[in-house]
């Protein structure tokens, strides 16, 4: 199955954001515990 350029870019963007989102989530857990 062929992935369109938009889907590929979106996936790459999500892969970059995933660790950042995880870190923000961890900080929120620590602050609002």
N, C-alpha and C positions, 0 to 999 in steps of 0.2 A: 504493500500500500504506500502510495506516494504522499509525502507530507508537503503541504504548501509552504511557501516562504514565511507567511505570517505565523503559521503554527510553529514552525521551526524557531523563529525569533522569539515567540511567546514562551516556548519551552526553555530556550536558552536564558531568557530573562528570569523565568521562575527559578531555574537552577542557581542563578546568581543571587536571587532574593531569599531563597530558602534558608540559608544559614543566618542571614540578617533577621529574618522574621522569627526564627527559633531563638535567637539571642534576645530580641525584644520580649518575646513570650517569657523567657526565663527571668528577665529583669522584672516584668510585671508580676510574675509568681512570687519573686523574692520581696517585692515592695508591698504587695497586697496580701501577704500571707496572714 
